[in-house]
Amino acid sequence: MLWSEVRDLFPDQFVLVEELKSHYEDSMLHVEEVAVIKPIQDAQEAWKELFSAKNERFVYHTSNENIVIEVRTKPMIRRLPVHES
């Protein structure tokens, strides 16, 4: 489903969605198509769903005209090897 269709069906609320089609531009993910998992009634429930979401699922508010997410890469963490004596 296109994001514009989701916005029409669920005006001014949070929705839990799964990314179906997207593309990257620089460090931004532009999501084009989603599957709606469920609408979310309030901000507290939205936070719970966001933190438990996995894989391509995320929470977004339909007041946003487009879904554009900044993607941050984590630098490699290097540690010295630990040797037991």
PDB file of N, CA, C and O in Angstrom, chain B, residues numbered from 101:
ATOM      1  N   MET B 101       0.845  -1.165   0.000  1.00  0.00           N
ATOM      2  CA  MET B 101       0.000   0.000   0.000  1.00  0.00           C
ATOM      3  C   MET B 101       0.898   1.238   0.000  1.00  0.00           C
ATOM      4  O   MET B 101       1.911   1.278   0.698  1.00  0.00           O
ATOM      5  N   LEU B 102       0.531   2.214  -0.761  1.00  0.00           N
ATOM      6  CA  LEU B 102       1.288   3.459  -0.796  1.00  0.00           C
ATOM      7  C   LEU B 102       1.052   4.244   0.493  1.00  0.00           C
ATOM      8  O   LEU B 102      -0.011   4.137   1.104  1.00  0.00           O
ATOM      9  N   TRP B 103       2.042   5.030   0.901  1.00  0.00           N
ATOM     10  CA  TRP B 103       1.934   5.801   2.132  1.00  0.00           C
ATOM     11  C   TRP B 103       0.774   6.800   2.038  1.00  0.00           C
ATOM     12  O   TRP B 103       0.104   7.049   3.040  1.00  0.00           O
ATOM     13  N   SER B 104       0.528   7.363   0.880  1.00  0.00           N
ATOM     14  CA  SER B 104      -0.584   8.305   0.721  1.00  0.00           C
ATOM     15  C   SER B 104      -1.925   7.624   1.019  1.00  0.00           C
ATOM     16  O   SER B 104      -2.826   8.254   1.573  1.00  0.00           O
ATOM     17  N   GLU B 105      -2.063   6.358   0.662  1.00  0.00           N
ATOM     18  CA  GLU B 105      -3.281   5.602   0.959  1.00  0.00           C
ATOM     19  C   GLU B 105      -3.420   5.346   2.454  1.00  0.00           C
ATOM     20  O   GLU B 105      -4.521   5.417   3.000  1.00  0.00           O
ATOM     21  N   VAL B 106      -2.304   5.049   3.114  1.00  0.00           N
ATOM     22  CA  VAL B 106      -2.307   4.830   4.566  1.00  0.00           C
ATOM     23  C   VAL B 106      -2.735   6.111   5.269  1.00  0.00           C
ATOM     24  O   VAL B 106      -3.518   6.075   6.218  1.00  0.00           O
ATOM     25  N   ARG B 107      -2.218   7.237   4.802  1.00  0.00           N
ATOM     26  CA  ARG B 107      -2.568   8.532   5.399  1.00  0.00           C
ATOM     27  C   ARG B 107      -4.057   8.829   5.253  1.00  0.00           C
ATOM     28  O   ARG B 107      -4.660   9.415   6.153  1.00  0.00           O
ATOM     29  N   ASP B 108      -4.653   8.435   4.138  1.00  0.00           N
ATOM     30  CA  ASP B 108      -6.090   8.649   3.933  1.00  0.00           C
ATOM     31  C   ASP B 108      -6.932   7.747   4.843  1.00  0.00           C
ATOM     32  O   ASP B 108      -7.958   8.172   5.374  1.00  0.00           O
ATOM     33  N   LEU B 109      -6.487   6.504   5.012  1.00  0.00           N
ATOM     34  CA  LEU B 109      -7.235   5.544   5.829  1.00  0.00           C
ATOM     35  C   LEU B 109      -7.106   5.799   7.332  1.00  0.00           C
ATOM     36  O   LEU B 109      -8.053   5.571   8.084  1.00  0.00           O
ATOM     37  N   PHE B 110      -5.943   6.269   7.765  1.00  0.00           N
ATOM     38  CA  PHE B 110      -5.665   6.467   9.193  1.00  0.00           C
ATOM     39  C   PHE B 110      -5.165   7.888   9.434  1.00  0.00           C
ATOM     40  O   PHE B 110      -3.990   8.078   9.749  1.00  0.00           O
ATOM     41  N   PRO B 111      -6.029   8.886   9.292  1.00  0.00           N
ATOM     42  CA  PRO B 111      -5.573  10.273   9.425  1.00  0.00           C
ATOM     43  C   PRO B 111      -5.121  10.628  10.842  1.00  0.00           C
ATOM     44  O   PRO B 111      -5.761  10.263  11.829  1.00  0.00           O
ATOM     45  N   ASP B 112      -4.000  11.350  10.914  1.00  0.00           N
ATOM     46  CA  ASP B 112      -3.475  11.914  12.155  1.00  0.00           C
ATOM     47  C   ASP B 112      -3.349  10.915  13.298  1.00  0.00           C
ATOM     48  O   ASP B 112      -3.828  11.165  14.404  1.00  0.00           O
ATOM     49  N   GLN B 113      -2.699   9.779  13.027  1.00  0.00           N
ATOM     50  CA  GLN B 113      -2.439   8.802  14.084  1.00  0.00           C
ATOM     51  C   GLN B 113      -1.196   7.986  13.769  1.00  0.00           C
ATOM     52  O   GLN B 113      -0.700   7.982  12.642  1.00  0.00           O
ATOM     53  N   PHE B 114      -0.708   7.300  14.784  1.00  0.00           N
ATOM     54  CA  PHE B 114       0.424   6.404  14.614  1.00  0.00           C
ATOM     55  C   PHE B 114      -0.063   5.093  14.011  1.00  0.00           C
ATOM     56  O   PHE B 114      -1.177   4.644  14.284  1.00  0.00           O
ATOM     57  N   VAL B 115       0.795   4.484  13.181  1.00  0.00           N
ATOM     58  CA  VAL B 115       0.505   3.160  12.637  1.00  0.00           C
ATOM     59  C   VAL B 115       1.777   2.310  12.698  1.00  0.00           C
ATOM     60  O   VAL B 115       2.890   2.797  12.502  1.00  0.00           O
ATOM     61  N   LEU B 116       1.568   1.039  12.975  1.00  0.00           N
ATOM     62  CA  LEU B 116       2.662   0.074  12.903  1.00  0.00           C
ATOM     63  C   LEU B 116       2.642  -0.478  11.490  1.00  0.00           C
ATOM     64  O   LEU B 116       1.632  -1.025  11.046  1.00  0.00           O
ATOM     65  N   VAL B 117       3.753  -0.337  10.782  1.00  0.00           N
ATOM     66  CA  VAL B 117       3.817  -0.755   9.379  1.00  0.00           C
ATOM     67  C   VAL B 117       5.046  -1.635   9.140  1.00  0.00           C
ATOM     68  O   VAL B 117       5.986  -1.657   9.936  1.00  0.00           O
ATOM     69  N   GLU B 118       5.007  -2.343   8.041  1.00  0.00           N
ATOM     70  CA  GLU B 118       6.157  -3.126   7.591  1.00  0.00           C
ATOM     71  C   GLU B 118       6.572  -2.607   6.220  1.00  0.00           C
ATOM     72  O   GLU B 118       5.751  -2.478   5.312  1.00  0.00           O
ATOM     73  N   GLU B 119       7.845  -2.315   6.092  1.00  0.00           N
ATOM     74  CA  GLU B 119       8.389  -1.798   4.827  1.00  0.00           C
ATOM     75  C   GLU B 119       8.337  -2.873   3.751  1.00  0.00           C
ATOM     76  O   GLU B 119       8.784  -3.999   3.970  1.00  0.00           O
ATOM     77  N   LEU B 120       7.793  -2.527   2.587  1.00  0.00           N
ATOM     78  CA  LEU B 120       7.729  -3.452   1.456  1.00  0.00           C
ATOM     79  C   LEU B 120       8.631  -3.011   0.306  1.00  0.00           C
ATOM     80  O   LEU B 120       9.273  -3.837  -0.343  1.00  0.00           O
ATOM     81  N   LYS B 121       8.672  -1.703   0.060  1.00  0.00           N
ATOM     82  CA  LYS B 121       9.477  -1.185  -1.046  1.00  0.00           C
ATOM     83  C   LYS B 121      10.099   0.130  -0.612  1.00  0.00           C
ATOM     84  O   LYS B 121       9.417   1.010  -0.087  1.00  0.00           O
ATOM     85  N   SER B 122      11.414   0.257  -0.838  1.00  0.00           N
ATOM     86  CA  SER B 122      12.120   1.476  -0.437  1.00  0.00           C
ATOM     87  C   SER B 122      13.383   1.633  -1.260  1.00  0.00           C
ATOM     88  O   SER B 122      13.776   0.735  -2.004  1.00  0.00           O
ATOM     89  N   HIS B 123      14.008   2.786  -1.115  1.00  0.00           N
ATOM     90  CA  HIS B 123      15.300   3.012  -1.759  1.00  0.00           C
ATOM     91  C   HIS B 123      16.109   3.978  -0.897  1.00  0.00           C
ATOM     92  O   HIS B 123      15.555   4.742  -0.106  1.00  0.00           O
ATOM     93  N   TYR B 124      17.434   3.929  -1.068  1.00  0.00           N
ATOM     94  CA  TYR B 124      18.346   4.794  -0.325  1.00  0.00           C
ATOM     95  C   TYR B 124      18.818   5.953  -1.195  1.00  0.00           C
ATOM     96  O   TYR B 124      19.111   5.787  -2.379  1.00  0.00           O
ATOM     97  N   GLU B 125      18.882   7.108  -0.592  1.00  0.00           N
ATOM     98  CA  GLU B 125      19.533   8.267  -1.195  1.00  0.00           C
ATOM     99  C   GLU B 125      20.430   8.848  -0.119  1.00  0.00           C
ATOM    100  O   GLU B 125      19.955   9.305   0.921  1.00  0.00           O
ATOM    101  N   ASP B 126      21.732   8.827  -0.377  1.00  0.00           N
ATOM    102  CA  ASP B 126      22.725   9.225   0.620  1.00  0.00           C
ATOM    103  C   ASP B 126      22.519   8.371   1.864  1.00  0.00           C
ATOM    104  O   ASP B 126      22.592   7.145   1.785  1.00  0.00           O
ATOM    105  N   SER B 127      22.264   8.989   3.000  1.00  0.00           N
ATOM    106  CA  SER B 127      22.069   8.217   4.223  1.00  0.00           C
ATOM    107  C   SER B 127      20.597   8.208   4.646  1.00  0.00           C
ATOM    108  O   SER B 127      20.278   8.020   5.820  1.00  0.00           O
ATOM    109  N   MET B 128      19.710   8.413   3.675  1.00  0.00           N
ATOM    110  CA  MET B 128      18.287   8.466   3.963  1.00  0.00           C
ATOM    111  C   MET B 128      17.557   7.301   3.286  1.00  0.00           C
ATOM    112  O   MET B 128      17.792   6.998   2.116  1.00  0.00           O
ATOM    113  N   LEU B 129      16.676   6.662   4.042  1.00  0.00           N
ATOM    114  CA  LEU B 129      15.841   5.590   3.506  1.00  0.00           C
ATOM    115  C   LEU B 129      14.484   6.185   3.159  1.00  0.00           C
ATOM    116  O   LEU B 129      13.808   6.739   4.026  1.00  0.00           O
ATOM    117  N   HIS B 130      14.086   6.076   1.905  1.00  0.00           N
ATOM    118  CA  HIS B 130      12.797   6.581   1.440  1.00  0.00           C
ATOM    119  C   HIS B 130      11.886   5.374   1.229  1.00  0.00           C
ATOM    120  O   HIS B 130      12.092   4.578   0.313  1.00  0.00           O
ATOM    121  N   VAL B 131      10.885   5.251   2.083  1.00  0.00           N
ATOM    122  CA  VAL B 131       9.972   4.115   2.014  1.00  0.00           C
ATOM    123  C   VAL B 131       8.805   4.486   1.105  1.00  0.00           C
ATOM    124  O   VAL B 131       8.165   5.523   1.284  1.00  0.00           O
ATOM    125  N   GLU B 132       8.542   3.625   0.131  1.00  0.00           N
ATOM    126  CA  GLU B 132       7.506   3.896  -0.857  1.00  0.00           C
ATOM    127  C   GLU B 132       6.224   3.108  -0.594  1.00  0.00           C
ATOM    128  O   GLU B 132       5.123   3.645  -0.715  1.00  0.00           O
ATOM    129  N   GLU B 133       6.372   1.841  -0.238  1.00  0.00           N
ATOM    130  CA  GLU B 133       5.197   0.998  -0.001  1.00  0.00           C
ATOM    131  C   GLU B 133       5.332   0.294   1.341  1.00  0.00           C
ATOM    132  O   GLU B 133       6.421  -0.126   1.734  1.00  0.00           O
ATOM    133  N   VAL B 134       4.199   0.173   2.041  1.00  0.00           N
ATOM    134  CA  VAL B 134       4.175  -0.470   3.353  1.00  0.00           C
ATOM    135  C   VAL B 134       2.953  -1.377   3.458  1.00  0.00           C
ATOM    136  O   VAL B 134       1.999  -1.253   2.691  1.00  0.00           O
ATOM    137  N   ALA B 135       3.003  -2.281   4.416  1.00  0.00           N
ATOM    138  CA  ALA B 135       1.836  -3.065   4.811  1.00  0.00           C
ATOM    139  C   ALA B 135       1.465  -2.597   6.212  1.00  0.00           C
ATOM    140  O   ALA B 135       2.306  -2.593   7.112  1.00  0.00           O
ATOM    141  N   VAL B 136       0.226  -2.208   6.395  1.00  0.00           N
ATOM    142  CA  VAL B 136      -0.228  -1.749   7.708  1.00  0.00           C
ATOM    143  C   VAL B 136      -0.474  -2.970   8.591  1.00  0.00           C
ATOM    144  O   VAL B 136      -1.261  -3.852   8.250  1.00  0.00           O
ATOM    145  N   ILE B 137       0.212  -3.002   9.726  1.00  0.00           N
ATOM    146  CA  ILE B 137       0.011  -4.078  10.689  1.00  0.00           C
ATOM    147  C   ILE B 137      -1.174  -3.720  11.588  1.00  0.00           C
ATOM    148  O   ILE B 137      -2.091  -4.520  11.771  1.00  0.00           O
ATOM    149  N   LYS B 138      -1.141  -2.493  12.150  1.00  0.00           N
ATOM    150  CA  LYS B 138      -2.280  -2.031  12.949  1.00  0.00           C
ATOM    151  C   LYS B 138      -2.164  -0.545  13.252  1.00  0.00           C
ATOM    152  O   LYS B 138      -1.057  -0.013  13.334  1.00  0.00           O
ATOM    153  N   PRO B 139      -3.297   0.128  13.421  1.00  0.00           N
ATOM    154  CA  PRO B 139      -3.263   1.519  13.879  1.00  0.00           C
ATOM    155  C   PRO B 139      -2.985   1.538  15.376  1.00  0.00           C
ATOM    156  O   PRO B 139      -3.290   0.580  16.087  1.00  0.00           O
ATOM    157  N   ILE B 140      -2.411   2.622  15.842  1.00  0.00           N
ATOM    158  CA  ILE B 140      -2.054   2.758  17.261  1.00  0.00           C
ATOM    159  C   ILE B 140      -2.768   3.982  17.812  1.00  0.00           C
ATOM    160  O   ILE B 140      -2.736   5.056  17.211  1.00  0.00           O
ATOM    161  N   GLN B 141      -3.411   3.813  18.957  1.00  0.00           N
ATOM    162  CA  GLN B 141      -4.292   4.849  19.491  1.00  0.00           C
ATOM    163  C   GLN B 141      -3.589   6.003  20.190  1.00  0.00           C
ATOM    164  O   GLN B 141      -4.032   7.146  20.074  1.00  0.00           O
ATOM    165  N   ASP B 142      -2.507   5.736  20.913  1.00  0.00           N
ATOM    166  CA  ASP B 142      -1.872   6.833  21.656  1.00  0.00           C
ATOM    167  C   ASP B 142      -0.355   6.731  21.618  1.00  0.00           C
ATOM    168  O   ASP B 142       0.203   5.715  21.204  1.00  0.00           O
ATOM    169  N   ALA B 143       0.302   7.797  22.056  1.00  0.00           N
ATOM    170  CA  ALA B 143       1.768   7.885  21.990  1.00  0.00           C
ATOM    171  C   ALA B 143       2.452   6.841  22.869  1.00  0.00           C
ATOM    172  O   ALA B 143       3.490   6.298  22.491  1.00  0.00           O
ATOM    173  N   GLN B 144       1.881   6.556  24.031  1.00  0.00           N
ATOM    174  CA  GLN B 144       2.495   5.565  24.927  1.00  0.00           C
ATOM    175  C   GLN B 144       2.512   4.177  24.277  1.00  0.00           C
ATOM    176  O   GLN B 144       3.517   3.470  24.350  1.00  0.00           O
ATOM    177  N   GLU B 145       1.425   3.796  23.657  1.00  0.00           N
ATOM    178  CA  GLU B 145       1.374   2.523  22.948  1.00  0.00           C
ATOM    179  C   GLU B 145       2.333   2.535  21.749  1.00  0.00           C
ATOM    180  O   GLU B 145       2.949   1.518  21.431  1.00  0.00           O
ATOM    181  N   ALA B 146       2.453   3.694  21.088  1.00  0.00           N
ATOM    182  CA  ALA B 146       3.370   3.822  19.947  1.00  0.00           C
ATOM    183  C   ALA B 146       4.804   3.557  20.378  1.00  0.00           C
ATOM    184  O   ALA B 146       5.547   2.870  19.677  1.00  0.00           O
ATOM    185  N   TRP B 147       5.201   4.101  21.535  1.00  0.00           N
ATOM    186  CA  TRP B 147       6.560   3.849  22.047  1.00  0.00           C
ATOM    187  C   TRP B 147       6.781   2.368  22.310  1.00  0.00           C
ATOM    188  O   TRP B 147       7.830   1.829  21.956  1.00  0.00           O
ATOM    189  N   LYS B 148       5.816   1.707  22.923  1.00  0.00           N
ATOM    190  CA  LYS B 148       5.939   0.269  23.207  1.00  0.00           C
ATOM    191  C   LYS B 148       6.109  -0.525  21.922  1.00  0.00           C
ATOM    192  O   LYS B 148       6.972  -1.397  21.828  1.00  0.00           O
ATOM    193  N   GLU B 149       5.281  -0.217  20.939  1.00  0.00           N
ATOM    194  CA  GLU B 149       5.360  -0.924  19.652  1.00  0.00           C
ATOM    195  C   GLU B 149       6.679  -0.651  18.934  1.00  0.00           C
ATOM    196  O   GLU B 149       7.266  -1.551  18.333  1.00  0.00           O
ATOM    197  N   LEU B 150       7.136   0.591  19.003  1.00  0.00           N
ATOM    198  CA  LEU B 150       8.390   0.954  18.344  1.00  0.00           C
ATOM    199  C   LEU B 150       9.559   0.168  18.916  1.00  0.00           C
ATOM    200  O   LEU B 150      10.388  -0.350  18.167  1.00  0.00           O
ATOM    201  N   PHE B 151       9.631   0.075  20.250  1.00  0.00           N
ATOM    202  CA  PHE B 151      10.758  -0.615  20.868  1.00  0.00           C
ATOM    203  C   PHE B 151      10.689  -2.126  20.733  1.00  0.00           C
ATOM    204  O   PHE B 151      11.708  -2.803  20.868  1.00  0.00           O
ATOM    205  N   SER B 152       9.512  -2.665  20.471  1.00  0.00           N
ATOM    206  CA  SER B 152       9.412  -4.116  20.286  1.00  0.00           C
ATOM    207  C   SER B 152       9.399  -4.514  18.812  1.00  0.00           C
ATOM    208  O   SER B 152       9.400  -5.703  18.493  1.00  0.00           O
ATOM    209  N   ALA B 153       9.387  -3.530  17.910  1.00  0.00           N
ATOM    210  CA  ALA B 153       9.356  -3.817  16.469  1.00  0.00           C
ATOM    211  C   ALA B 153      10.666  -4.456  16.012  1.00  0.00           C
ATOM    212  O   ALA B 153      11.742  -4.112  16.501  1.00  0.00           O
ATOM    213  N   LYS B 154      10.558  -5.382  15.076  1.00  0.00           N
ATOM    214  CA  LYS B 154      11.735  -6.089  14.558  1.00  0.00           C
ATOM    215  C   LYS B 154      11.711  -6.098  13.042  1.00  0.00           C
ATOM    216  O   LYS B 154      10.678  -5.882  12.409  1.00  0.00           O
ATOM    217  N   ASN B 155      12.885  -6.355  12.480  1.00  0.00           N
ATOM    218  CA  ASN B 155      13.063  -6.456  11.032  1.00  0.00           C
ATOM    219  C   ASN B 155      12.644  -5.170  10.334  1.00  0.00           C
ATOM    220  O   ASN B 155      13.159  -4.102  10.664  1.00  0.00           O
ATOM    221  N   GLU B 156      11.731  -5.245   9.386  1.00  0.00           N
ATOM    222  CA  GLU B 156      11.342  -4.068   8.610  1.00  0.00           C
ATOM    223  C   GLU B 156      10.121  -3.363   9.185  1.00  0.00           C
ATOM    224  O   GLU B 156       9.526  -2.516   8.518  1.00  0.00           O
ATOM    225  N   ARG B 157       9.741  -3.698  10.408  1.00  0.00           N
ATOM    226  CA  ARG B 157       8.572  -3.064  11.027  1.00  0.00           C
ATOM    227  C   ARG B 157       8.984  -1.818  11.806  1.00  0.00           C
ATOM    228  O   ARG B 157      10.044  -1.777  12.431  1.00  0.00           O
ATOM    229  N   PHE B 158       8.124  -0.809  11.752  1.00  0.00           N
ATOM    230  CA  PHE B 158       8.376   0.419  12.506  1.00  0.00           C
ATOM    231  C   PHE B 158       7.065   1.174  12.693  1.00  0.00           C
ATOM    232  O   PHE B 158       6.058   0.872  12.052  1.00  0.00           O
ATOM    233  N   VAL B 159       7.099   2.159  13.584  1.00  0.00           N
ATOM    234  CA  VAL B 159       5.936   2.997  13.866  1.00  0.00           C
ATOM    235  C   VAL B 159       6.175   4.362  13.243  1.00  0.00           C
ATOM    236  O   VAL B 159       7.268   4.918  13.347  1.00  0.00           O
ATOM    237  N   TYR B 160       5.145   4.900  12.595  1.00  0.00           N
ATOM    238  CA  TYR B 160       5.254   6.208  11.959  1.00  0.00           C
ATOM    239  C   TYR B 160       3.921   6.924  12.086  1.00  0.00           C
ATOM    240  O   TYR B 160       2.872   6.285  12.163  1.00  0.00           O
ATOM    241  N   HIS B 161       3.960   8.241  12.108  1.00  0.00           N
ATOM    242  CA  HIS B 161       2.734   9.031  12.252  1.00  0.00           C
ATOM    243  C   HIS B 161       2.269   9.508  10.885  1.00  0.00           C
ATOM    244  O   HIS B 161       3.071   9.945  10.061  1.00  0.00           O
ATOM    245  N   THR B 162       0.974   9.419  10.658  1.00  0.00           N
ATOM    246  CA  THR B 162       0.431   9.750   9.339  1.00  0.00           C
ATOM    247  C   THR B 162       0.373  11.244   9.044  1.00  0.00           C
ATOM    248  O   THR B 162      -0.024  11.635   7.947  1.00  0.00           O
ATOM    249  N   SER B 163       0.755  12.073   9.985  1.00  0.00           N
ATOM    250  CA  SER B 163       0.849  13.511   9.689  1.00  0.00           C
ATOM    251  C   SER B 163       2.053  13.810   8.799  1.00  0.00           C
ATOM    252  O   SER B 163       2.136  14.889   8.211  1.00  0.00           O
ATOM    253  N   ASN B 164       2.992  12.855   8.696  1.00  0.00           N
ATOM    254  CA  ASN B 164       4.163  13.013   7.834  1.00  0.00           C
ATOM    255  C   ASN B 164       3.771  12.704   6.388  1.00  0.00           C
ATOM    256  O   ASN B 164       3.174  11.665   6.105  1.00  0.00           O
ATOM    257  N   GLU B 165       4.110  13.603   5.493  1.00  0.00           N
ATOM    258  CA  GLU B 165       3.732  13.443   4.091  1.00  0.00           C
ATOM    259  C   GLU B 165       4.452  12.274   3.422  1.00  0.00           C
ATOM    260  O   GLU B 165       3.878  11.584   2.580  1.00  0.00           O
ATOM    261  N   ASN B 166       5.715  12.055   3.800  1.00  0.00           N
ATOM    262  CA  ASN B 166       6.516  10.959   3.248  1.00  0.00           C
ATOM    263  C   ASN B 166       7.218  10.237   4.385  1.00  0.00           C
ATOM    264  O   ASN B 166       7.387  10.777   5.478  1.00  0.00           O
ATOM    265  N   ILE B 167       7.622   9.004   4.104  1.00  0.00           N
ATOM    266  CA  ILE B 167       8.420   8.269   5.082  1.00  0.00           C
ATOM    267  C   ILE B 167       9.871   8.368   4.646  1.00  0.00           C
ATOM    268  O   ILE B 167      10.291   7.751   3.667  1.00  0.00           O
ATOM    269  N   VAL B 168      10.623   9.154   5.391  1.00  0.00           N
ATOM    270  CA  VAL B 168      12.054   9.329   5.137  1.00  0.00           C
ATOM    271  C   VAL B 168      12.760   9.143   6.475  1.00  0.00           C
ATOM    272  O   VAL B 168      12.505   9.874   7.432  1.00  0.00           O
ATOM    273  N   ILE B 169      13.649   8.159   6.529  1.00  0.00           N
ATOM    274  CA  ILE B 169      14.321   7.804   7.775  1.00  0.00           C
ATOM    275  C   ILE B 169      15.822   7.921   7.601  1.00  0.00           C
ATOM    276  O   ILE B 169      16.389   7.385   6.648  1.00  0.00           O
ATOM    277  N   GLU B 170      16.465   8.624   8.522  1.00  0.00           N
ATOM    278  CA  GLU B 170      17.923   8.731   8.498  1.00  0.00           C
ATOM    279  C   GLU B 170      18.519   7.419   8.981  1.00  0.00           C
ATOM    280  O   GLU B 170      18.144   6.904  10.034  1.00  0.00           O
ATOM    281  N   VAL B 171      19.447   6.885   8.205  1.00  0.00           N
ATOM    282  CA  VAL B 171      20.089   5.627   8.548  1.00  0.00           C
ATOM    283  C   VAL B 171      21.489   5.923   9.057  1.00  0.00           C
ATOM    284  O   VAL B 171      22.314   6.503   8.351  1.00  0.00           O
ATOM    285  N   ARG B 172      21.739   5.524  10.274  1.00  0.00           N
ATOM    286  CA  ARG B 172      23.054   5.746  10.865  1.00  0.00           C
ATOM    287  C   ARG B 172      23.785   4.417  10.951  1.00  0.00           C
ATOM    288  O   ARG B 172      23.225   3.414  11.394  1.00  0.00           O
ATOM    289  N   THR B 173      25.019   4.421  10.532  1.00  0.00           N
ATOM    290  CA  THR B 173      25.824   3.212  10.635  1.00  0.00           C
ATOM    291  C   THR B 173      26.654   3.278  11.904  1.00  0.00           C
ATOM    292  O   THR B 173      27.144   4.338  12.294  1.00  0.00           O
ATOM    293  N   LYS B 174      26.800   2.149  12.525  1.00  0.00           N
ATOM    294  CA  LYS B 174      27.586   2.087  13.750  1.00  0.00           C
ATOM    295  C   LYS B 174      29.034   1.796  13.376  1.00  0.00           C
ATOM    296  O   LYS B 174      29.307   0.869  12.614  1.00  0.00           O
ATOM    297  N   PRO B 175      29.948   2.574  13.902  1.00  0.00           N
ATOM    298  CA  PRO B 175      31.352   2.267  13.620  1.00  0.00           C
ATOM    299  C   PRO B 175      31.730   0.947  14.293  1.00  0.00           C
ATOM    300  O   PRO B 175      31.153   0.558  15.308  1.00  0.00           O
ATOM    301  N   MET B 176      32.690   0.290  13.714  1.00  0.00           N
ATOM    302  CA  MET B 176      33.143  -0.967  14.302  1.00  0.00           C
ATOM    303  C   MET B 176      33.728  -0.708  15.678  1.00  0.00           C
ATOM    304  O   MET B 176      34.460   0.258  15.898  1.00  0.00           O
ATOM    305  N   ILE B 177      33.392  -1.579  16.577  1.00  0.00           N
ATOM    306  CA  ILE B 177      33.931  -1.475  17.927  1.00  0.00           C
ATOM    307  C   ILE B 177      35.090  -2.452  18.018  1.00  0.00           C
ATOM    308  O   ILE B 177      34.940  -3.649  17.772  1.00  0.00           O
ATOM    309  N   ARG B 178      36.230  -1.925  18.372  1.00  0.00           N
ATOM    310  CA  ARG B 178      37.403  -2.787  18.493  1.00  0.00           C
ATOM    311  C   ARG B 178      37.809  -2.865  19.959  1.00  0.00           C
ATOM    312  O   ARG B 178      37.848  -1.865  20.677  1.00  0.00           O
ATOM    313  N   ARG B 179      38.104  -4.071  20.368  1.00  0.00           N
ATOM    314  CA  ARG B 179      38.574  -4.277  21.724  1.00  0.00           C
ATOM    315  C   ARG B 179      39.829  -5.122  21.655  1.00  0.00           C
ATOM    316  O   ARG B 179      40.025  -5.917  20.735  1.00  0.00           O
ATOM    317  N   LEU B 180      40.665  -4.927  22.648  1.00  0.00           N
ATOM    318  CA  LEU B 180      41.832  -5.765  22.749  1.00  0.00           C
ATOM    319  C   LEU B 180      41.416  -7.156  23.159  1.00  0.00           C
ATOM    320  O   LEU B 180      40.510  -7.306  23.978  1.00  0.00           O
ATOM    321  N   PRO B 181      42.048  -8.176  22.620  1.00  0.00           N
ATOM    322  CA  PRO B 181      41.682  -9.532  23.013  1.00  0.00           C
ATOM    323  C   PRO B 181      42.018  -9.779  24.475  1.00  0.00           C
ATOM    324  O   PRO B 181      43.029  -9.300  24.988  1.00  0.00           O
ATOM    325  N   VAL B 182      41.174 -10.514  25.114  1.00  0.00           N
ATOM    326  CA  VAL B 182      41.390 -10.828  26.533  1.00  0.00           C
ATOM    327  C   VAL B 182      41.948 -12.241  26.603  1.00  0.00           C
ATOM    328  O   VAL B 182      41.341 -13.188  26.104  1.00  0.00           O
ATOM    329  N   HIS B 183      43.112 -12.369  27.229  1.00  0.00           N
ATOM    330  CA  HIS B 183      43.754 -13.683  27.393  1.00  0.00           C
ATOM    331  C   HIS B 183      43.791 -14.030  28.856  1.00  0.00           C
ATOM    332  O   HIS B 183      44.170 -13.209  29.692  1.00  0.00           O
ATOM    333  N   GLU B 184      43.399 -15.243  29.166  1.00  0.00           N
ATOM    334  CA  GLU B 184      43.483 -15.683  30.553  1.00  0.00           C
ATOM    335  C   GLU B 184      44.890 -16.169  30.833  1.00  0.00           C
ATOM    336  O   GLU B 184      45.521 -16.794  29.981  1.00  0.00           O
ATOM    337  N   SER B 185      45.378 -15.882  32.027  1.00  0.00           N
ATOM    338  CA  SER B 185      46.729 -16.310  32.394  1.00  0.00           C
ATOM    339  C   SER B 185      46.706 -17.587  33.188  1.00  0.00           C
ATOM    340  O   SER B 185      47.759 -18.090  33.580  1.00  0.00           O
TER     341      SER B 185
END
